[in-house]
Amino acid sequence: QVQLVESGGGLVQPGGSLRLSCAASGSTYKIYRTGWYRQAPGKQREYVATISSGGVKNYADSVKGRFTISRDNAKNTVYLQMNSLEPEDTAVYYCKVEGAFVRDYWGQGTQVTVSS
């Protein structure tokens, strides 16, 4: 199994930046894809970005050009650099890993609030 710890959320003004981190521990060698998802109040959880073990990256249209997903294999950590933040980006951001497990694993979430 895998344990995930997210960090980096906070309050930022529109146009600002934040970097989220998702640190994995446990059977990390089984992970083949890590993703970020978000859930705004009253809305369903939605996909933001993923990165595969081979480095293939994908993004939701709403964040393309503003968010960048990356990984540090030595630290078993995946990052989400968020630039040009908008109030619509306000949500709880969750990290999820997929791999050779019986189920996917989710982190506890980190709050991102974009407000002036």
ABEGO torsion letter per residue (X at the ends): XBBBBBBGBEBBBBGBBBBBBBBBBEBAAABABBBBBBBBBGBBBBBABBBBAAGBBBBBAAABGABBBBBBAAAGBBBBBBBGBBAAABBBBBBBBBBBBABBBBBAEBBBBBBX
